[in-house]
Amino acid sequence: MKPFDPDQRNLVRSPLDNENILSGQFWGELRVFLAVAKAKSFNRAAEILNTSHPTVSRQVRRLQDLMGSQLFVPTQNGVKLTPKGQALAQALTALDHSLFALTNDLRAENKEAEGIVRVSITDGLNTFFVAPAVSTFAAEHPRIQLHLKSPANVVSLRDNQTDMMIGFSPIEAADISMQKLGYLHFIPIVAKSYIQQHGIPTRSNLSQHFFLQSEYYSAKTGLWSDWNRAVDQGQVAHFCDNSMAYGMLVKAGLGIGLLGSYTILEPNAVPLELDVKVSVPLYALVLTERLNARPVRLVFDWLCEMFGPANPWFSPKLRLDPPQSRFDVGIKLLFNL
């Protein structure tokens, strides 16, 4: 029998019979502790909580005294969790996520779907596809609020503290549901202004050209090997790890960049034949328990359609002349096509 079952016999005491909240003496301290654990700094946690460094320090000390355990150790850059602190942080994070899901689910019990749905998605996919389509989605489901976040970790759903994620790697976990989508195709692209100044890059003259590189692309995973071989033949003009800023550097004519194939709709963009084509599979990942909430299911299905193989830009085979579709609305708005 569950602890809060109303049919429970009186001789079996329920937790509700206790007038005290057992952890109530330090709920406030737990919130401060979690902020420090996430920020890895007392100062940054104080800024997040809109309080002072002494107040944060005092509440963390009180929590450590109440628990009889050290939760943090100082480092040169801030603080680091002890093993017991790590265990507490993980438990609190799970609790925070469960409470958020519960409150959303309670709101979603209305006939009309309602609630906040948190989505981790890269800046590029968000800017070109999701954000422009939100108005249509919102017209159909006006009581669903989307919280679109850049992923803190592109391979871990839970690290992003969201309900779902459009990611590049499958995740095999009992509490996560996964659906394979289409493919994100990357090709070398250069601006017309770059060609006017430096000539058109070809496989035989790369030593004369400039590239725009990213730490993400330079990772030794093998996925980006063709691109990195081309980069090694030329000169790196600049590095950039923000996908939107990276695209703007390419557009400004500062070098050859590796961009999503859909950017060829930009009138200033010229695709290059350098034997470099990278196709990355896309996956929709969602916390299984959250799929029971209607708002989460609606958003999940919407994203799966948007990034699935039915969208010509994400079909298994790279096409530089895909047929027009309703998914192009964001690209056309951005490029004024």
VOPAGU-2260 file (C-alpha; in pm, 1 decimal, decimal comma):
REM VOPAGU-2260
SITE   aa  ch    i         X         Y         Z
SITE  MET   A    0       0,0       0,0       0,0
SITE  LYS   A    1     131,5     345,4     -86,1
SITE  PRO   A    2     213,7     584,9     201,9
SITE  PHE   A    3     -54,3     840,0     107,6
SITE  ASP   A    4    -328,5     589,8      22,4
SITE  PRO   A    5    -656,4     725,8     174,1
SITE  ASP   A    6    -775,5     370,2     242,0
SITE  GLN   A    7    -480,9     295,0     465,4
SITE  ARG   A    8    -576,2     161,2     809,1
SITE  ASN   A    9    -524,1     394,3    1104,8
SITE  LEU   A   10    -291,3     156,2    1286,9
SITE  VAL   A   11     -39,4     200,9    1002,8
SITE  ARG   A   12      81,8     558,6    1043,0
SITE  SER   A   13     103,4     765,8     726,4
SITE  PRO   A   14     376,3    1024,4     665,6
SITE  LEU   A   15      91,8    1277,1     652,0
SITE  ASP   A   16      17,3    1206,1    1018,8
SITE  ASN   A   17     344,7    1377,8    1108,9
SITE  GLU   A   18     274,5    1751,1    1127,9
SITE  ASN   A   19     640,2    1833,6    1059,0
SITE  ILE   A   20     813,5    1836,9     721,6
SITE  LEU   A   21    1108,4    1614,9     804,5
SITE  SER   A   22    1359,1    1805,4     592,9
SITE  GLY   A   23    1189,6    2141,2     642,5
SITE  GLN   A   24    1464,9    2270,6     867,6
SITE  PHE   A   25    1701,4    2300,3     574,0
SITE  TRP   A   26    1502,7    2320,5     250,4
SITE  GLY   A   27    1630,1    2673,4     193,7
SITE  GLU   A   28    1987,5    2555,7     245,0
SITE  LEU   A   29    1936,9    2273,4      -4,3
SITE  ARG   A   30    1833,0    2523,6    -270,4
SITE  VAL   A   31    2145,7    2730,2    -206,4
SITE  PHE   A   32    2361,3    2416,6    -207,1
SITE  LEU   A   33    2224,8    2310,5    -545,9
SITE  ALA   A   34    2295,6    2655,9    -690,0
SITE  VAL   A   35    2657,9    2635,5    -571,5
SITE  ALA   A   36    2691,2    2280,2    -705,1
SITE  LYS   A   37    2574,7    2392,7   -1050,2
SITE  ALA   A   38    2772,2    2718,0   -1057,8
SITE  LYS   A   39    3084,1    2563,7    -893,2
SITE  SER   A   40    3135,0    2900,0    -724,7
SITE  PHE   A   41    2991,2    3076,8    -420,4
SITE  ASN   A   42    3009,6    3413,1    -600,1
SITE  ARG   A   43    2827,5    3292,2    -911,8
SITE  ALA   A   44    2566,6    3114,3    -698,4
SITE  ALA   A   45    2507,5    3439,1    -506,6
SITE  GLU   A   46    2447,7    3619,5    -837,5
SITE  ILE   A   47    2204,8    3350,1    -955,0
SITE  LEU   A   48    2011,6    3363,9    -626,7
SITE  ASN   A   49    2030,4    3745,1    -609,2
SITE  THR   A   50    2191,5    3735,8    -265,9
SITE  SER   A   51    2536,6    3791,4    -114,2
SITE  HIS   A   52    2844,7    3572,4     -94,8
SITE  PRO   A   53    2839,6    3571,2     292,4
SITE  THR   A   54    2476,5    3455,8     290,8
SITE  VAL   A   55    2555,9    3167,1      54,2
SITE  SER   A   56    2861,2    3067,7     259,7
SITE  ARG   A   57    2662,3    3079,8     584,1
SITE  GLN   A   58    2381,5    2860,8     450,6
SITE  VAL   A   59    2623,8    2605,1     305,8
SITE  ARG   A   60    2807,7    2587,7     639,8
SITE  ARG   A   61    2476,6    2538,7     822,0
SITE  LEU   A   62    2379,6    2256,4     583,8
SITE  GLN   A   63    2718,8    2088,1     633,6
SITE  ASP   A   64    2679,2    2118,6    1012,2
SITE  LEU   A   65    2329,0    1971,2    1002,1
SITE  MET   A   66    2446,5    1680,4     788,6
SITE  GLY   A   67    2778,6    1632,3     958,0
SITE  SER   A   68    2956,3    1607,1     622,9
SITE  GLN   A   69    3174,5    1830,5     408,5
SITE  LEU   A   70    3002,0    1892,2      78,1
SITE  PHE   A   71    3255,6    2113,3    -103,6
SITE  VAL   A   72    3631,9    2151,6    -121,4
SITE  PRO   A   73    3794,9    2473,9    -246,2
SITE  THR   A   74    3983,7    2483,6    -577,1
SITE  GLN   A   75    4173,5    2753,2    -766,5
SITE  ASN   A   76    3866,4    2826,2    -979,0
SITE  GLY   A   77    3592,7    2793,9    -716,4
SITE  VAL   A   78    3468,4    2484,2    -537,2
SITE  LYS   A   79    3440,8    2114,0    -612,0
SITE  LEU   A   80    3187,7    1864,6    -477,7
SITE  THR   A   81    3305,6    1596,0    -238,6
SITE  PRO   A   82    3172,2    1242,4    -302,2
SITE  LYS   A   83    2894,3    1301,4     -45,7
SITE  GLY   A   84    2823,9    1640,9    -200,8
SITE  GLN   A   85    2801,6    1479,1    -543,3
SITE  ALA   A   86    2552,3    1222,5    -415,4
SITE  LEU   A   87    2338,3    1494,3    -257,4
SITE  ALA   A   88    2350,4    1710,3    -571,5
SITE  GLN   A   89    2238,3    1420,5    -790,3
SITE  ALA   A   90    1950,1    1340,1    -554,5
SITE  LEU   A   91    1838,9    1703,5    -543,2
SITE  THR   A   92    1860,6    1737,5    -920,4
SITE  ALA   A   93    1638,5    1431,6    -964,8
SITE  LEU   A   94    1394,5    1569,4    -707,9
SITE  ASP   A   95    1389,8    1910,4    -876,4
SITE  HIS   A   96    1318,0    1748,5   -1211,5
SITE  SER   A   97    1041,5    1530,4   -1065,3
SITE  LEU   A   98     872,3    1826,1    -895,2
SITE  PHE   A   99     885,1    2026,3   -1217,7
SITE  ALA   A  100     735,2    1735,0   -1411,1
SITE  LEU   A  101     462,0    1686,1   -1149,4
SITE  THR   A  102     352,3    2050,5   -1154,0
SITE  ASN   A  103     350,8    2050,4   -1532,8
SITE  ASP   A  104     147,6    1729,4   -1541,7
SITE  LEU   A  105    -107,7    1870,7   -1298,5
SITE  ARG   A  106    -158,7    2170,4   -1524,6
SITE  ALA   A  107    -176,2    1942,1   -1827,9
SITE  GLU   A  108    -477,8    1752,2   -1690,9
SITE  ASN   A  109    -701,5    2020,5   -1838,7
SITE  LYS   A  110    -882,6    1934,3   -2161,0
SITE  GLU   A  111    -653,8    2175,6   -2340,8
SITE  ALA   A  112    -284,0    2088,8   -2322,5
SITE  GLU   A  113    -101,9    2328,9   -2093,3
SITE  GLY   A  114     243,0    2351,9   -1943,4
SITE  ILE   A  115     608,5    2432,5   -2002,1
SITE  VAL   A  116     808,9    2194,7   -2220,9
SITE  ARG   A  117    1186,5    2233,1   -2210,5
SITE  VAL   A  118    1384,3    2146,1   -2522,8
SITE  SER   A  119    1762,5    2131,3   -2572,5
SITE  ILE   A  120    1858,2    2204,4   -2931,7
SITE  THR   A  121    2158,7    2351,4   -3108,5
SITE  ASP   A  122    2148,9    2720,8   -3194,3
SITE  GLY   A  123    2156,8    2654,7   -3568,0
SITE  LEU   A  124    1865,0    2409,1   -3576,9
SITE  ASN   A  125    1672,7    2629,0   -3336,8
SITE  THR   A  126    1725,5    2946,6   -3540,6
SITE  PHE   A  127    1654,2    2800,9   -3884,4
SITE  PHE   A  128    1377,9    2552,0   -3810,2
SITE  VAL   A  129    1224,0    2553,5   -3462,6
SITE  ALA   A  130    1192,8    2921,8   -3371,8
SITE  PRO   A  131    1028,8    3022,2   -3704,5
SITE  ALA   A  132     775,5    2738,5   -3669,7
SITE  VAL   A  133     675,8    2821,5   -3312,0
SITE  SER   A  134     406,9    3068,3   -3420,7
SITE  THR   A  135     218,8    2793,6   -3608,3
SITE  PHE   A  136     258,0    2550,1   -3319,3
SITE  ALA   A  137     146,2    2814,0   -3067,8
SITE  ALA   A  138    -164,3    2889,2   -3272,9
SITE  GLU   A  139    -266,7    2523,8   -3240,2
SITE  HIS   A  140    -159,5    2488,0   -2876,0
SITE  PRO   A  141    -172,9    2834,4   -2717,1
SITE  ARG   A  142    -133,8    2707,9   -2359,9
SITE  ILE   A  143     191,8    2522,0   -2418,3
SITE  GLN   A  144     503,1    2723,3   -2340,0
SITE  LEU   A  145     829,7    2621,1   -2501,5
SITE  HIS   A  146    1160,4    2672,7   -2321,9
SITE  LEU   A  147    1425,4    2639,5   -2593,7
SITE  LYS   A  148    1775,4    2597,2   -2453,2
SITE  SER   A  149    2120,3    2554,6   -2601,2
SITE  PRO   A  150    2248,3    2213,2   -2487,4
SITE  ALA   A  151    2512,8    2221,6   -2217,0
SITE  ASN   A  152    2600,3    1864,8   -2317,6
SITE  VAL   A  153    2521,3    1738,9   -2669,7
SITE  VAL   A  154    2538,7    1373,2   -2564,3
SITE  SER   A  155    2358,4    1378,1   -2229,0
SITE  LEU   A  156    1990,9    1462,7   -2192,8
SITE  ARG   A  157    1993,8    1477,7   -1813,5
SITE  ASP   A  158    2290,0    1716,9   -1797,1
SITE  ASN   A  159    2080,3    1969,4   -1988,9
SITE  GLN   A  160    1795,0    1963,3   -1734,7
SITE  THR   A  161    1531,9    1954,9   -2007,3
SITE  ASP   A  162    1244,8    1726,4   -2101,3
SITE  MET   A  163    1384,6    1639,3   -2440,8
SITE  MET   A  164    1676,5    1700,0   -2672,4
SITE  ILE   A  165    1756,3    1689,0   -3042,4
SITE  GLY   A  166    2097,1    1523,2   -3025,3
SITE  PHE   A  167    2359,1    1357,3   -3238,4
SITE  SER   A  168    2410,3    1033,8   -3042,1
SITE  PRO   A  169    2177,1     755,5   -2932,1
SITE  ILE   A  170    2131,4     702,2   -2559,9
SITE  GLU   A  171    2050,6     358,6   -2426,7
SITE  ALA   A  172    1884,7     410,8   -2088,8
SITE  ALA   A  173    1577,5     262,2   -1922,9
SITE  ASP   A  174    1432,2     603,9   -1839,2
SITE  ILE   A  175    1491,6     764,9   -2180,6
SITE  SER   A  176    1291,4     710,2   -2498,5
SITE  MET   A  177    1466,0     764,6   -2829,7
SITE  GLN   A  178    1355,9     806,8   -3189,0
SITE  LYS   A  179    1599,4     818,9   -3478,7
SITE  LEU   A  180    1527,6    1109,1   -3710,8
SITE  GLY   A  181    1700,4    1224,4   -4028,7
SITE  TYR   A  182    2056,3    1338,5   -4099,3
SITE  LEU   A  183    2216,3    1679,2   -4061,6
SITE  HIS   A  184    2447,3    1728,1   -4360,1
SITE  PHE   A  185    2752,1    1954,5   -4339,6
SITE  ILE   A  186    2932,6    2088,0   -4647,6
SITE  PRO   A  187    3210,6    2345,7   -4706,1
SITE  ILE   A  188    3067,9    2685,6   -4786,8
SITE  VAL   A  189    3230,0    3017,8   -4872,0
SITE  ALA   A  190    3087,5    3365,1   -4930,1
SITE  LYS   A  191    3089,9    3531,9   -5269,7
SITE  SER   A  192    3284,6    3819,9   -5116,9
SITE  TYR   A  193    3561,1    3575,9   -5018,6
SITE  ILE   A  194    3581,6    3445,4   -5377,1
SITE  GLN   A  195    3607,3    3798,2   -5510,3
SITE  GLN   A  196    3910,1    3860,3   -5287,5
SITE  HIS   A  197    4085,2    3522,1   -5285,0
SITE  GLY   A  198    3949,2    3327,8   -5580,4
SITE  ILE   A  199    3742,0    3011,7   -5564,6
SITE  PRO   A  200    3887,3    2734,0   -5345,1
SITE  THR   A  201    3944,4    2398,4   -5515,2
SITE  ARG   A  202    4100,4    2070,3   -5409,2
SITE  SER   A  203    4428,1    2169,7   -5576,7
SITE  ASN   A  204    4477,0    2517,8   -5427,7
SITE  LEU   A  205    4371,0    2485,8   -5062,6
SITE  SER   A  206    4716,7    2593,9   -4943,2
SITE  GLN   A  207    4627,0    2943,8   -5065,5
SITE  HIS   A  208    4303,8    2968,3   -4869,3
SITE  PHE   A  209    4174,2    3047,5   -4522,0
SITE  PHE   A  210    3949,2    2832,1   -4307,2
SITE  LEU   A  211    3720,9    2893,2   -4011,1
SITE  GLN   A  212    3762,5    2619,9   -3752,6
SITE  SER   A  213    3573,7    2509,0   -3442,6
SITE  GLU   A  214    3688,8    2301,0   -3147,6
SITE  TYR   A  215    3381,4    2087,3   -3205,6
SITE  TYR   A  216    3500,0    2000,4   -3556,6
SITE  SER   A  217    3861,3    1950,6   -3450,4
SITE  ALA   A  218    3766,5    1683,1   -3194,8
SITE  LYS   A  219    3950,3    1359,4   -3272,7
SITE  THR   A  220    3636,4    1149,4   -3325,4
SITE  GLY   A  221    3690,8    1055,7   -3689,6
SITE  LEU   A  222    3357,9    1208,1   -3787,9
SITE  TRP   A  223    3516,9    1532,0   -3908,1
SITE  SER   A  224    3832,5    1378,3   -4059,1
SITE  ASP   A  225    3759,4    1488,1   -4418,9
SITE  TRP   A  226    3707,3    1845,3   -4305,6
SITE  ASN   A  227    4018,2    1852,0   -4087,9
SITE  ARG   A  228    4231,7    1713,4   -4370,8
SITE  ALA   A  229    4117,2    2003,8   -4586,9
SITE  VAL   A  230    4181,3    2255,1   -4308,6
SITE  ASP   A  231    4534,0    2118,3   -4259,5
SITE  GLN   A  232    4614,3    2203,4   -4621,5
SITE  GLY   A  233    4528,6    2570,2   -4573,9
SITE  GLN   A  234    4547,6    2829,7   -4297,7
SITE  VAL   A  235    4307,7    2877,8   -4006,7
SITE  ALA   A  236    4195,7    3240,4   -4003,8
SITE  HIS   A  237    3975,4    3223,9   -3693,0
SITE  PHE   A  238    3823,4    2980,7   -3443,6
SITE  CYS   A  239    3461,3    3000,3   -3328,3
SITE  ASP   A  240    3254,9    2758,6   -3119,1
SITE  ASN   A  241    2918,9    2937,9   -3138,1
SITE  SER   A  242    2731,9    2799,6   -3437,6
SITE  MET   A  243    2548,2    3121,3   -3525,5
SITE  ALA   A  244    2857,1    3340,8   -3488,9
SITE  TYR   A  245    3050,2    3083,1   -3693,4
SITE  GLY   A  246    2798,3    3119,0   -3975,2
SITE  MET   A  247    2825,5    3496,7   -3959,6
SITE  LEU   A  248    3204,4    3474,7   -3996,3
SITE  VAL   A  249    3154,4    3270,4   -4311,9
SITE  LYS   A  250    2895,6    3517,6   -4439,4
SITE  ALA   A  251    3140,3    3803,7   -4374,1
SITE  GLY   A  252    3386,3    3643,3   -4617,2
SITE  LEU   A  253    3650,9    3561,6   -4358,3
SITE  GLY   A  254    3711,8    3205,5   -4469,2
SITE  ILE   A  255    3577,6    2866,2   -4572,1
SITE  GLY   A  256    3335,7    2720,4   -4319,6
SITE  LEU   A  257    3163,3    2387,1   -4260,5
SITE  LEU   A  258    2791,1    2459,2   -4241,2
SITE  GLY   A  259    2457,9    2281,3   -4260,3
SITE  SER   A  260    2353,4    2216,9   -4619,2
SITE  TYR   A  261    2042,0    2431,7   -4579,7
SITE  THR   A  262    2258,8    2746,4   -4570,1
SITE  ILE   A  263    2302,7    2721,4   -4948,6
SITE  LEU   A  264    1970,1    2905,2   -4971,0
SITE  GLU   A  265    2160,8    3213,8   -4858,5
SITE  PRO   A  266    2218,8    3405,7   -5186,9
SITE  ASN   A  267    2574,4    3494,0   -5078,0
SITE  ALA   A  268    2670,3    3131,4   -5002,1
SITE  VAL   A  269    2867,1    2915,6   -5247,9
SITE  PRO   A  270    2900,4    2539,0   -5180,9
SITE  LEU   A  271    3245,3    2398,9   -5256,5
SITE  GLU   A  272    3344,1    2060,3   -5398,5
SITE  LEU   A  273    3635,3    1967,2   -5172,2
SITE  ASP   A  274    3552,3    1597,3   -5113,5
SITE  VAL   A  275    3414,3    1699,2   -4774,2
SITE  LYS   A  276    3067,7    1584,0   -4678,6
SITE  VAL   A  277    2974,4    1500,2   -4320,6
SITE  SER   A  278    2634,9    1347,8   -4239,2
SITE  VAL   A  279    2539,1    1331,5   -3872,9
SITE  PRO   A  280    2235,1    1129,5   -3759,8
SITE  LEU   A  281    1979,2    1314,2   -3551,7
SITE  TYR   A  282    1797,5    1164,1   -3253,6
SITE  ALA   A  283    1500,9    1283,0   -3052,1
SITE  LEU   A  284    1560,0    1194,1   -2686,9
SITE  VAL   A  285    1299,1    1238,7   -2416,4
SITE  LEU   A  286    1250,7    1134,9   -2055,3
SITE  THR   A  287    1007,7     844,1   -2079,2
SITE  GLU   A  288     804,6     947,3   -1776,8
SITE  ARG   A  289     746,7    1290,8   -1929,3
SITE  LEU   A  290     590,5    1145,1   -2245,3
SITE  ASN   A  291     280,7    1070,8   -2037,2
SITE  ALA   A  292     218,5    1445,0   -2019,4
SITE  ARG   A  293      21,6    1557,5   -2324,6
SITE  PRO   A  294     218,5    1881,6   -2382,0
SITE  VAL   A  295     545,6    1689,2   -2388,1
SITE  ARG   A  296     406,7    1430,6   -2628,7
SITE  LEU   A  297     276,3    1701,5   -2861,8
SITE  VAL   A  298     611,6    1883,2   -2872,0
SITE  PHE   A  299     803,7    1556,5   -2913,6
SITE  ASP   A  300     590,1    1449,4   -3212,2
SITE  TRP   A  301     617,9    1797,9   -3364,2
SITE  LEU   A  302     998,7    1793,9   -3345,2
SITE  CYS   A  303    1020,0    1437,5   -3477,7
SITE  GLU   A  304     825,5    1542,5   -3786,9
SITE  MET   A  305    1034,4    1857,3   -3831,5
SITE  PHE   A  306    1371,4    1678,6   -3817,9
SITE  GLY   A  307    1264,5    1347,3   -3966,4
SITE  PRO   A  308    1346,1    1213,8   -4314,3
SITE  ALA   A  309    1024,3    1369,2   -4450,4
SITE  ASN   A  310    1200,6    1704,6   -4431,4
SITE  PRO   A  311    1412,6    1719,2   -4751,5
SITE  TRP   A  312    1700,4    1887,6   -4567,2
SITE  PHE   A  313    1734,4    1588,2   -4335,7
SITE  SER   A  314    1677,7    1303,7   -4578,8
SITE  PRO   A  315    1938,6    1024,4   -4561,5
SITE  LYS   A  316    2098,8    1139,7   -4885,8
SITE  LEU   A  317    2251,7    1485,4   -4920,8
SITE  ARG   A  318    2067,0    1699,2   -5175,2
SITE  LEU   A  319    2177,6    2046,0   -5276,2
SITE  ASP   A  320    1851,0    2104,7   -5462,4
SITE  PRO   A  321    1580,7    1958,2   -5236,9
SITE  PRO   A  322    1218,4    2029,3   -5326,4
SITE  GLN   A  323    1060,0    2320,0   -5144,5
SITE  SER   A  324     862,4    2229,0   -4835,3
SITE  ARG   A  325     682,2    2393,9   -4548,4
SITE  PHE   A  326     993,1    2332,2   -4337,8
SITE  ASP   A  327    1178,9    2601,6   -4533,8
SITE  VAL   A  328     985,5    2887,2   -4373,7
SITE  GLY   A  329    1259,2    2976,2   -4123,8
SITE  ILE   A  330    1535,6    2972,3   -4383,3
SITE  LYS   A  331    1334,7    3192,2   -4616,8
SITE  LEU   A  332    1263,1    3441,9   -4342,5
SITE  LEU   A  333    1628,6    3466,7   -4245,5
SITE  PHE   A  334    1757,4    3489,5   -4600,8
SITE  ASN   A  335    1466,4    3702,3   -4731,6
SITE  LEU   A  336    1394,7    3454,9   -5010,7
